[in-house]
Amino acid sequence: MKTRVTELLEIEYPVLQGGMAWVAEHHLAAAVSEAGGLGIIGAGGAPAEWVREQIRKTREQTSRPFGVNLMLMNPEADQIARVIAEEGVRVVTTGAGNPGKYMSLWKEAGVKVIPVVASTAMAKLMERGGADAVVAEGMESGGHIGSITTMALVPQVVDSVKIPVIAAGGIADGRGFAAACMLGAEAVQIGTRFVAATESTVHENYKAKVIKAKDIDSAVTGMSTGHPVRSIRNKMTKEYLKLEKEGVDFMELEQLTLGSLRRAVVEGDVTNGTVMAGQIAGLVCREQSCREIIAEIMEQGTALLNRRA
Ligand code: TUI
């Protein structure tokens, strides 16, 4: 299936893997790229030299294109932006902010720039700044989220820019893929389903938590601090939401979440850690290879689209 996104990124299938902090390291990114999608290394809150090492390791495992996600709240964002340019990474996606100040650095290095946006205003701003495409990410997504659903956000972003739009948030199978195409998207970005992939190196407890999750097991913390984060309901989210309701101060809430994603992903503490995942976790019910996941999505998705054509 050809779209402007497959052409732009020189990939076989219009499927990008979300650049998930702590989760999306070289094993997962290389596996997704090898399967014909776009694997993405998630820089999250990591140091710049860790990102450089991940880029080099990914390159050892695949000769296909892959990307890096720069989480703009990372204290080393400036250094990581330079590493991306220096290492000749083909594609960068950004999250949780405005990447405007890095745009010329990346464009000069020939890096394709795809900011993640949660509004039409941000999408237009990014287009004016020279972005090659945008990811329109709805609030069904896991992790740091905006306030609009994918169903409402994607067609509005599609109408507000000329560059290609990639839909994200709440998509995990061929039905979601086909629906996103119907809304005008030219590719999808998938996170949660890849968390449970065979090649994903998250702790087995984290995978089990995603696989066991049901539709209503999702919670959003941090709404009051201006940094809403979606994860799977557990002791941590219950305590956080209770404190938030009581109006405890920002610093105390920050203390509670400090390092909590690492605790869940690396240590497997899915009770006191943050198990970031999207609302679609209920649909993810088994571990499969990245190749199987992409093949299944494309087969089901294209069958649905052809039926309606
Ligand atoms: O970035 C994400 N998702 C993330 S980042 C992350 S790491 C983290 N860990 C703990 C607490 C907070 C973050 C986990 N998940 N998605 C992309 C995304 N970007 N969603 C929404 C946005 C966004 C929001 C506001 C993009 C731009 C924006 O603009 C605001 C501005 O600066 O004008």
Residues whose N, C-alpha, C, O or C-beta is under 5 A from the ligand:
A	BS01	TUI	A21 M71 T94 G95 A96 G97 N98 V116 V117 A118 E137 G142 G143 H144 I145 G146
